[in-house]
Amino acid sequence: TQLPFHLEQTLSSSGTQVGLAIATMTGTSAVGSLVSSRVIDRQGRRGTLAMTFGFPAVGFALLPLFQSFGGVMLAACLIGAGLGLLLPSVSTWVTELAPPSLRGRLIGVVTMCFFVGQFVSPLVAAWVSGEAPGLASVFFFAAGLSAVLTVVVGGWAVGFRVGPKPVFRS
């Protein structure tokens, strides 16, 4: 979510370059998702998890070091490859580990968490960078709302009920 701002600030990139970088990251994510089952079969859960977080970590670490558009594109590919593995891998593991009656709801929670992260990311970035000091209250509201949504929706998804006798349905 922050790549366009990075490109504009560090490289004075054009709108076309920003669009190309985002499309490259999204396209690489699509390829990562497409090959995720083969990666999981070959690397197992731990190896796939390492790639899922390792590729973006390397990409994000390299991003500020690159002073050329080609370098940024390489970082975008690394980030996209890891993100492409993320949802299919987590979704696969949730469907393998969850009871059949909860699978659909839990996949919904996983997807919700992904999008809540995208929602909160720009708020956190603006707050941390100090570009929007008045944004602190918005950030805390968004973080609180995200936490409440995660607990409420996550609790609903697994069938947790608060009452005299909390019950966990499977």
Backbone as a chain_set.jsonl record, in Angstrom:
{"seq": "TQLPFHLEQTLSSSGTQVGLAIATMTGTSAVGSLVSSRVIDRQGRRGTLAMTFGFPAVGFALLPLFQSFGGVMLAACLIGAGLGLLLPSVSTWVTELAPPSLRGRLIGVVTMCFFVGQFVSPLVAAWVSGEAPGLASVFFFAAGLSAVLTVVVGGWAVGFRVGPKPVFRS", "coords": {"N": [[0.813, -1.205, 0.0], [2.112, 1.166, 0.371], [3.957, 1.539, -1.607], [3.523, 3.273, -3.933], [3.913, 5.846, -2.804], [6.527, 5.68, -1.914], [7.887, 5.368, -4.354], [7.277, 7.802, -5.572], [8.459, 9.664, -3.82], [11.195, 8.892, -3.597], [12.212, 8.302, -6.164], [10.97, 9.993, -7.878], [8.989, 8.997, -9.572], [6.916, 8.41, -12.453], [3.351, 8.334, -13.037], [2.832, 6.173, -14.676], [5.042, 4.498, -14.178], [4.604, 3.929, -11.468], [2.171, 2.551, -11.666], [3.049, 0.365, -13.193], [4.852, -0.837, -11.402], [3.116, -1.592, -9.314], [1.435, -3.311, -10.745], [3.301, -5.251, -11.441], [3.982, -6.293, -8.92], [1.47, -7.295, -8.163], [1.016, -9.101, -10.261], [3.138, -10.888, -9.844], [2.338, -11.84, -7.385], [0.058, -13.22, -8.168], [1.216, -15.269, -9.688], [2.713, -16.495, -7.657], [0.583, -17.422, -6.08], [-0.539, -19.197, -7.88], [1.412, -21.213, -8.114], [1.539, -22.124, -5.562], [0.589, -24.581, -4.452], [2.391, -26.472, -5.436], [4.749, -25.51, -4.298], [4.152, -25.834, -1.57], [3.935, -28.638, -1.518], [6.586, -29.38, -2.144], [8.248, -27.927, -0.354], [7.078, -28.162, 2.119], [5.222, -27.23, 5.109], [6.743, -25.567, 6.88], [8.921, -24.706, 5.292], [7.543, -23.392, 3.255], [6.285, -21.414, 4.759], [8.538, -20.0, 5.595], [9.386, -18.986, 3.121], [7.129, -17.498, 2.497], [7.185, -15.363, 4.308], [9.842, -14.656, 4.165], [10.584, -13.84, 1.502], [9.079, -11.336, 1.137], [10.246, -9.947, 3.305], [12.958, -9.685, 2.572], [12.571, -8.249, 0.195], [11.346, -5.879, 1.183], [13.415, -4.983, 2.783], [15.388, -4.442, 0.905], [14.213, -2.506, -0.667], [14.438, 0.338, 0.199], [17.123, 0.659, -0.358], [17.565, 0.587, -3.056], [18.152, 2.692, -5.774], [17.214, 2.864, -8.246], [14.724, 2.347, -10.789], [14.568, -0.242, -11.799], [15.69, -1.767, -9.723], [13.749, -1.369, -7.76], [11.665, -2.705, -8.981], [12.615, -5.335, -8.856], [12.552, -5.704, -6.061], [9.781, -5.438, -5.74], [8.926, -7.737, -7.047], [9.924, -9.751, -5.335], [8.5, -9.169, -2.976], [5.863, -9.497, -3.907], [5.922, -12.239, -4.63], [6.126, -13.554, -2.155], [3.763, -12.631, -0.897], [1.918, -13.712, -2.613], [2.07, -16.382, -1.973], [1.017, -16.355, 0.545], [-1.949, -16.169, 1.2], [-3.055, -18.554, -0.121], [-1.529, -20.558, 1.166], [-2.033, -20.245, 3.95], [-4.798, -20.523, 3.878], [-5.016, -23.153, 2.958], [-3.862, -24.559, 5.107], [-5.626, -23.885, 7.157], [-7.98, -25.101, 6.234], [-7.169, -27.751, 6.351], [-6.732, -28.145, 9.076], [-8.978, -27.276, 10.489], [-12.24, -28.177, 11.725], [-14.721, -29.544, 9.501], [-17.181, -28.11, 9.638], [-16.462, -25.53, 10.322], [-14.735, -24.507, 8.461], [-15.295, -22.75, 6.198], [-16.046, -20.364, 7.479], [-13.721, -19.776, 8.923], [-11.855, -19.382, 6.885], [-12.917, -17.056, 5.893], [-12.33, -15.365, 8.055], [-9.535, -15.356, 7.938], [-9.155, -14.078, 5.466], [-10.396, -11.633, 6.056], [-8.638, -10.622, 8.003], [-6.383, -10.156, 6.42], [-7.279, -8.05, 4.759], [-7.964, -6.132, 6.675], [-5.44, -5.538, 7.589], [-4.431, -4.256, 5.297], [-6.072, -2.027, 5.361], [-5.339, -0.738, 7.754], [-2.634, -0.266, 7.395], [-1.844, 2.16, 5.808], [-2.614, 4.1, 7.638], [-1.02, 3.566, 9.876], [1.508, 3.942, 8.708], [1.439, 6.691, 8.065], [1.174, 7.767, 10.598], [3.473, 6.819, 11.974], [5.494, 7.936, 10.407], [5.213, 10.561, 10.983], [4.014, 12.34, 9.344], [1.399, 12.959, 9.545], [0.527, 14.139, 12.231], [-1.849, 14.619, 13.665], [-3.208, 12.388, 13.15], [-3.101, 10.421, 15.001], [-5.301, 9.859, 16.699], [-7.104, 8.836, 14.835], [-5.654, 6.62, 14.015], [-5.563, 5.087, 16.4], [-8.292, 4.659, 16.727], [-8.818, 3.137, 14.399], [-7.138, 0.94, 14.879], [-8.295, -0.05, 17.23], [-10.898, -0.613, 16.295], [-10.242, -2.556, 14.402], [-9.213, -4.561, 16.1], [-11.512, -5.164, 17.608], [-13.247, -6.034, 15.554], [-11.808, -8.282, 14.681], [-11.864, -9.931, 16.97], [-14.662, -10.184, 17.422], [-15.694, -11.113, 14.912], [-13.949, -13.249, 14.496], [-14.518, -14.771, 16.804], [-17.225, -15.302, 16.313], [-16.933, -16.829, 14.038], [-15.727, -19.201, 14.882], [-17.619, -20.079, 16.565], [-17.762, -19.292, 19.216], [-19.326, -18.378, 22.18], [-20.247, -15.887, 24.438], [-21.413, -16.038, 27.631], [-23.365, -17.325, 30.352], [-22.279, -19.919, 30.35], [-19.62, -20.309, 28.558], [-19.302, -21.626, 25.306], [-17.687, -23.778, 23.076], [-18.141, -24.593, 19.893], [-17.766, -27.272, 17.619]], "CA": [[0.0, 0.0, 0.0], [2.965, 2.347, 0.47], [4.889, 1.591, -2.733], [3.419, 4.479, -4.757], [4.505, 6.989, -2.113], [7.975, 5.469, -1.937], [8.364, 5.656, -5.711], [7.155, 9.231, -5.831], [9.395, 10.419, -2.989], [12.609, 8.562, -3.786], [12.624, 8.245, -7.569], [10.128, 10.909, -8.667], [8.431, 8.144, -10.625], [5.691, 8.833, -13.128], [2.177, 7.503, -12.766], [2.993, 4.935, -15.438], [5.981, 3.644, -13.446], [3.928, 3.469, -10.253], [1.225, 1.525, -12.102], [3.816, -0.808, -13.613], [5.38, -1.491, -10.195], [1.994, -2.239, -8.626], [1.019, -4.435, -11.585], [4.332, -6.283, -11.319], [3.82, -6.939, -7.616], [0.221, -8.055, -8.207], [1.225, -10.231, -11.169], [4.0, -11.854, -9.164], [1.483, -12.466, -6.367], [-0.786, -14.186, -8.864], [2.063, -16.428, -10.016], [2.973, -17.16, -6.378], [-0.633, -18.154, -5.702], [-0.717, -20.29, -8.837], [2.366, -22.296, -7.854], [1.606, -22.38, -4.118], [0.412, -25.998, -4.1], [3.669, -27.151, -5.716], [5.711, -25.059, -3.282], [3.789, -26.51, -0.319], [4.29, -30.054, -1.657], [8.047, -29.541, -2.154], [8.919, -27.3, 0.784], [6.379, -28.42, 3.369], [4.653, -26.038, 5.757], [7.78, -24.672, 7.417], [9.654, -24.096, 4.185], [6.644, -22.445, 2.599], [6.121, -20.28, 5.668], [9.778, -19.228, 5.509], [9.35, -18.25, 1.852], [6.012, -16.558, 2.565], [7.61, -14.162, 5.024], [11.217, -14.332, 3.802], [10.64, -13.049, 0.272], [8.738, -9.923, 1.385], [11.211, -9.327, 4.219], [14.12, -9.301, 1.762], [12.125, -7.187, -0.707], [11.162, -4.63, 1.931], [14.738, -4.534, 3.247], [16.127, -3.917, -0.242], [13.497, -1.394, -1.3], [15.027, 1.668, 0.399], [18.508, 0.691, -0.826], [17.596, 0.741, -4.508], [17.98, 4.05, -6.284], [16.793, 2.763, -9.645], [13.409, 1.742, -10.958], [14.78, -1.683, -11.967], [15.861, -2.34, -8.39], [12.435, -1.363, -7.111], [10.894, -3.78, -9.611], [13.092, -6.581, -8.26], [11.98, -5.762, -4.712], [8.343, -5.667, -5.903], [8.756, -9.158, -7.385], [10.138, -10.533, -4.117], [7.359, -8.927, -2.089], [4.703, -10.138, -4.517], [6.035, -13.704, -4.569], [5.762, -13.98, -0.797], [2.346, -12.355, -0.649], [1.164, -14.669, -3.407], [2.037, -17.657, -1.242], [0.401, -16.181, 1.856], [-3.35, -16.579, 1.354], [-3.301, -19.972, -0.406], [-0.897, -21.411, 2.18], [-2.791, -20.159, 5.197], [-6.122, -21.1, 3.615], [-4.848, -24.608, 2.898], [-3.63, -25.071, 6.454], [-6.861, -23.736, 7.927], [-8.925, -26.13, 5.81], [-6.676, -29.044, 6.816], [-6.743, -28.245, 10.53], [-10.284, -26.935, 11.071], [-13.336, -29.116, 11.462], [-15.454, -29.166, 8.285], [-18.257, -27.143, 9.884], [-15.916, -24.194, 10.556], [-13.749, -24.142, 7.437], [-15.677, -21.565, 5.428], [-15.997, -19.182, 8.336], [-12.337, -19.468, 9.267], [-11.232, -18.805, 5.688], [-13.394, -15.671, 5.891], [-11.567, -14.624, 9.064], [-8.19, -15.174, 7.392], [-9.246, -13.045, 4.43], [-10.691, -10.373, 6.736], [-7.401, -10.137, 8.626], [-5.545, -9.651, 5.341], [-7.78, -6.752, 4.321], [-7.842, -5.194, 7.797], [-4.048, -5.102, 7.538], [-4.306, -3.269, 4.23], [-6.773, -0.828, 5.8], [-4.605, -0.078, 8.837], [-1.274, 0.042, 6.959], [-1.568, 3.568, 5.516], [-2.764, 4.893, 8.859], [0.188, 3.352, 10.674], [2.632, 4.573, 8.016], [1.337, 8.148, 8.227], [1.387, 8.089, 12.011], [4.873, 6.552, 12.308], [6.358, 8.868, 9.686], [5.016, 11.909, 11.513], [3.44, 13.205, 8.313], [0.043, 13.33, 9.954], [0.519, 14.004, 13.68], [-3.22, 14.579, 14.156], [-3.78, 11.105, 12.763], [-2.98, 9.471, 16.111], [-6.627, 9.425, 17.156], [-7.652, 7.981, 13.78], [-4.913, 5.363, 14.084], [-6.023, 4.301, 17.549], [-9.655, 4.226, 16.424], [-8.734, 2.057, 13.414], [-6.559, -0.234, 15.547], [-9.323, -0.576, 18.13], [-11.943, -1.201, 15.47], [-9.691, -3.796, 13.834], [-9.158, -5.554, 17.169], [-12.887, -5.57, 17.918], [-13.729, -6.847, 14.434], [-11.123, -9.571, 14.688], [-12.384, -10.734, 18.089], [-16.081, -10.481, 17.22], [-15.875, -11.967, 13.735], [-13.23, -14.502, 14.765], [-15.308, -15.533, 17.775], [-18.415, -15.789, 15.636], [-16.551, -17.845, 13.06], [-15.462, -20.494, 15.527], [-18.778, -20.461, 17.359], [-17.575, -18.974, 20.632], [-20.402, -17.553, 22.707], [-20.031, -15.421, 25.803], [-22.636, -16.116, 28.422], [-23.144, -18.028, 31.621], [-21.394, -21.048, 30.092], [-19.046, -20.193, 27.207], [-19.328, -22.891, 24.587], [-16.929, -23.84, 21.841], [-18.729, -25.603, 19.01], [-16.938, -27.736, 16.513]], "C": [[0.855, 1.266, 0.0], [3.913, 2.51, -0.715], [4.736, 2.841, -3.602], [4.072, 5.707, -4.105], [6.023, 6.895, -2.098], [8.546, 5.836, -3.308], [8.323, 7.143, -6.018], [8.22, 10.029, -5.069], [10.848, 10.148, -3.329], [13.068, 8.634, -5.235], [11.876, 9.233, -8.459], [9.504, 10.179, -9.848], [7.15, 8.727, -11.193], [4.544, 7.919, -12.713], [2.262, 6.161, -13.481], [3.933, 3.981, -14.711], [5.35, 3.096, -12.167], [2.948, 2.351, -10.606], [1.918, 0.241, -12.508], [4.363, -1.564, -12.403], [4.272, -2.225, -9.447], [1.525, -3.452, -9.427], [2.018, -5.576, -11.505], [4.19, -7.029, -10.002], [2.564, -7.815, -7.608], [0.361, -9.282, -9.11], [2.095, -11.308, -10.553], [3.227, -12.562, -8.047], [0.591, -13.53, -6.997], [0.001, -15.446, -9.214], [2.384, -17.207, -8.737], [1.777, -17.98, -5.906], [-0.831, -19.372, -6.594], [0.19, -21.481, -8.528], [2.405, -22.704, -6.381], [1.455, -23.856, -3.758], [1.69, -26.79, -4.366], [4.721, -26.778, -4.68], [5.424, -25.771, -1.962], [4.189, -27.98, -0.379], [5.804, -30.269, -1.548], [8.716, -29.046, -0.88], [8.279, -27.629, 2.131], [5.891, -27.11, 3.979], [5.726, -25.068, 6.223], [8.554, -23.962, 6.318], [8.809, -23.067, 3.455], [6.442, -21.216, 3.465], [7.366, -19.391, 5.648], [9.813, -18.399, 4.224], [8.272, -17.164, 1.886], [6.415, -15.258, 3.246], [9.027, -13.726, 4.643], [11.325, -13.475, 2.551], [10.24, -11.588, 0.51], [9.727, -9.23, 2.323], [12.445, -8.849, 3.458], [13.736, -8.148, 0.825], [11.972, -5.853, 0.003], [12.493, -4.094, 2.45], [15.533, -3.905, 2.106], [15.505, -2.649, -0.823], [14.122, -0.027, -1.04], [16.466, 1.79, -0.106], [18.611, 0.951, -2.32], [17.321, 2.181, -4.895], [17.605, 4.039, -7.764], [15.435, 2.073, -9.704], [13.527, 0.229, -11.126], [14.963, -2.389, -10.63], [14.551, -2.415, -7.634], [11.564, -2.475, -7.686], [11.32, -5.146, -9.075], [12.504, -6.759, -6.857], [10.486, -6.054, -4.785], [8.058, -7.129, -6.24], [8.925, -10.04, -6.151], [8.953, -10.392, -3.165], [6.123, -9.642, -2.627], [4.74, -11.645, -4.443], [5.641, -14.217, -3.187], [4.299, -13.775, -0.503], [1.456, -13.31, -1.442], [1.06, -16.031, -2.738], [1.201, -17.569, 0.038], [-1.021, -16.724, 1.955], [-3.591, -18.043, 0.988], [-2.711, -20.896, 0.656], [-1.701, -21.425, 3.465], [-4.173, -20.784, 5.016], [-6.057, -22.626, 3.573], [-4.693, -25.189, 4.295], [-4.871, -24.96, 7.319], [-7.845, -24.834, 7.528], [-8.473, -27.522, 6.241], [-6.876, -29.222, 8.317], [-8.117, -28.019, 11.16], [-11.302, -28.039, 10.814], [-14.153, -28.629, 10.26], [-16.522, -28.09, 8.514], [-17.746, -25.716, 10.055], [-15.033, -23.683, 9.423], [-14.088, -22.863, 6.7], [-15.571, -20.295, 6.251], [-14.564, -18.794, 8.663], [-11.562, -18.914, 8.075], [-11.664, -17.339, 5.565], [-12.629, -14.81, 6.886], [-10.152, -14.361, 8.561], [-8.19, -14.045, 6.36], [-9.515, -11.681, 5.053], [-9.422, -9.787, 7.356], [-6.457, -9.541, 7.586], [-5.982, -8.237, 4.939], [-7.771, -5.715, 5.443], [-6.41, -4.663, 7.849], [-3.824, -4.061, 6.456], [-4.981, -1.955, 4.612], [-5.945, -0.048, 6.811], [-3.224, 0.391, 8.375], [-1.025, 1.519, 6.632], [-1.698, 4.466, 6.745], [-1.527, 4.777, 9.737], [1.377, 4.064, 10.032], [2.604, 6.09, 8.189], [1.634, 8.557, 9.657], [2.86, 7.939, 12.385], [5.801, 7.566, 11.64], [6.234, 10.294, 10.199], [4.42, 12.867, 10.496], [2.043, 13.676, 8.676], [-0.064, 13.193, 11.465], [-0.881, 13.956, 14.276], [-3.902, 13.258, 13.863], [-3.733, 10.078, 13.893], [-4.343, 8.968, 16.567], [-7.285, 8.524, 16.118], [-6.973, 6.616, 13.806], [-5.435, 4.496, 15.224], [-7.463, 3.835, 17.36], [-9.625, 3.036, 15.473], [-8.168, 0.79, 14.039], [-7.573, -0.872, 16.478], [-10.441, -1.251, 17.368], [-11.48, -2.522, 14.869], [-9.647, -4.9, 14.879], [-10.55, -6.072, 17.501], [-13.44, -6.451, 16.807], [-13.095, -8.229, 14.429], [-11.675, -10.475, 15.786], [-13.829, -11.142, 17.83], [-16.276, -11.445, 16.058], [-15.163, -13.302, 13.938], [-13.985, -15.377, 15.751], [-16.562, -16.103, 17.159], [-18.059, -16.948, 14.711], [-16.313, -19.197, 13.707], [-16.572, -20.901, 16.469], [-18.632, -20.197, 18.838], [-18.684, -18.041, 21.078], [-20.061, -17.166, 24.132], [-21.361, -15.423, 26.51], [-22.33, -16.836, 29.708], [-22.179, -19.195, 31.467], [-20.834, -20.892, 28.687], [-18.937, -21.575, 26.557], [-18.471, -22.762, 23.33], [-17.518, -24.96, 21.008], [-17.717, -26.052, 17.98], [-17.782, -28.404, 15.48]], "O": [[0.356, 2.339, -0.342], [4.604, 3.525, -0.813], [5.75, 3.428, -3.98], [4.709, 6.51, -4.788], [6.72, 7.898, -2.25], [9.56, 6.527, -3.405], [9.233, 7.679, -6.651], [8.81, 10.96, -5.616], [11.658, 11.075, -3.35], [14.215, 8.997, -5.498], [12.126, 9.298, -9.663], [9.493, 10.678, -10.973], [6.407, 9.435, -10.515], [4.756, 6.866, -12.112], [1.819, 5.139, -12.957], [3.657, 2.784, -14.633], [5.543, 1.928, -11.827], [2.899, 1.326, -9.926], [1.437, -0.851, -12.205], [4.34, -2.795, -12.379], [4.467, -3.354, -8.997], [1.249, -4.505, -8.852], [1.628, -6.744, -11.502], [4.268, -8.257, -9.969], [2.589, -8.94, -7.108], [-0.112, -10.366, -8.772], [1.829, -12.499, -10.713], [3.44, -13.748, -7.796], [0.394, -14.605, -6.43], [-0.497, -16.56, -9.052], [2.333, -18.437, -8.73], [1.935, -19.09, -5.397], [-1.237, -20.439, -6.131], [-0.227, -22.631, -8.667], [3.219, -23.543, -5.996], [2.13, -24.336, -2.847], [2.032, -27.686, -3.595], [5.493, -27.629, -4.236], [6.346, -26.257, -1.307], [4.722, -28.517, 0.592], [6.249, -31.234, -0.927], [9.649, -29.675, -0.382], [8.886, -27.393, 3.175], [6.119, -26.029, 3.435], [5.619, -23.866, 5.981], [8.812, -22.762, 6.403], [9.298, -22.001, 3.081], [6.428, -20.094, 2.959], [7.255, -18.165, 5.682], [10.226, -17.24, 4.244], [8.467, -16.062, 1.375], [6.028, -14.176, 2.806], [9.372, -12.552, 4.784], [12.069, -12.495, 2.53], [10.983, -10.685, 0.125], [10.015, -8.045, 2.149], [12.92, -7.735, 3.677], [14.489, -7.185, 0.682], [12.41, -4.819, -0.501], [12.676, -2.881, 2.545], [16.27, -2.943, 2.319], [16.204, -1.818, -1.403], [14.325, 0.721, -1.997], [16.974, 2.9, -0.264], [19.619, 1.471, -2.799], [16.379, 2.806, -4.407], [17.668, 5.063, -8.444], [15.052, 1.325, -8.804], [12.67, -0.509, -10.641], [14.446, -3.489, -10.431], [14.271, -3.4, -6.95], [10.808, -3.114, -6.955], [10.477, -6.019, -8.863], [12.02, -7.837, -6.513], [9.971, -6.833, -3.983], [7.068, -7.696, -5.776], [8.151, -10.975, -5.946], [8.466, -11.38, -2.616], [5.419, -10.317, -1.876], [3.709, -12.279, -4.217], [4.908, -15.199, -3.068], [3.652, -14.647, 0.078], [0.368, -13.671, -0.992], [0.075, -16.747, -2.919], [0.733, -18.585, 0.552], [-1.269, -17.653, 2.723], [-4.285, -18.732, 1.736], [-3.322, -21.905, 1.008], [-2.012, -22.487, 4.003], [-4.659, -21.492, 5.898], [-6.942, -23.305, 4.093], [-5.319, -26.196, 4.627], [-5.143, -25.845, 8.13], [-8.478, -25.436, 8.395], [-9.313, -28.391, 6.475], [-7.158, -30.328, 8.779], [-8.386, -28.52, 12.252], [-11.229, -28.745, 9.808], [-14.26, -27.424, 10.034], [-16.732, -27.242, 7.646], [-18.531, -24.774, 9.943], [-14.627, -22.521, 9.44], [-13.243, -21.975, 6.589], [-15.067, -19.275, 5.779], [-14.228, -17.61, 8.677], [-10.696, -18.057, 8.251], [-10.866, -16.485, 5.178], [-12.312, -13.656, 6.597], [-9.625, -13.263, 8.738], [-7.326, -13.168, 6.385], [-8.933, -10.682, 4.632], [-9.169, -8.588, 7.242], [-5.805, -8.531, 7.847], [-5.151, -7.34, 4.796], [-7.586, -4.528, 5.174], [-6.19, -3.483, 8.12], [-3.103, -3.086, 6.673], [-4.512, -0.884, 4.227], [-5.862, 1.177, 6.73], [-2.697, 1.36, 8.921], [-0.061, 2.086, 7.146], [-0.988, 5.463, 6.878], [-1.044, 5.772, 10.277], [2.162, 4.713, 10.723], [3.643, 6.704, 8.435], [2.275, 9.58, 9.897], [3.434, 8.815, 13.033], [6.782, 8.002, 12.241], [7.066, 11.143, 9.879], [4.328, 14.068, 10.749], [1.568, 14.687, 8.159], [-0.676, 12.242, 11.952], [-1.082, 13.307, 15.303], [-5.039, 13.031, 14.278], [-4.273, 8.981, 13.753], [-4.516, 7.771, 16.797], [-7.952, 7.553, 16.476], [-7.624, 5.584, 13.643], [-5.714, 3.312, 15.035], [-7.819, 2.735, 17.785], [-10.315, 2.042, 15.698], [-8.653, -0.309, 13.767], [-7.702, -2.096, 16.516], [-10.887, -2.335, 17.742], [-12.236, -3.493, 14.832], [-10.0, -6.044, 14.591], [-10.748, -7.277, 17.659], [-14.035, -7.494, 17.077], [-13.774, -9.229, 14.197], [-11.924, -11.657, 15.55], [-14.185, -12.308, 17.997], [-16.941, -12.471, 16.199], [-15.699, -14.357, 13.599], [-14.084, -16.589, 15.559], [-16.936, -17.243, 17.434], [-18.798, -17.927, 14.616], [-16.663, -20.229, 13.135], [-16.49, -21.949, 17.11], [-19.32, -20.826, 19.644], [-18.951, -17.029, 20.43], [-19.642, -18.0, 24.935], [-22.334, -14.855, 26.013], [-21.172, -16.946, 30.111], [-21.353, -19.439, 32.346], [-21.482, -21.289, 27.718], [-18.532, -22.55, 27.189], [-18.533, -21.759, 22.619], [-17.412, -26.133, 21.364], [-16.895, -25.255, 17.527], [-17.263, -28.866, 14.463]]}, "num_chains": 1, "name": "protein.A"}
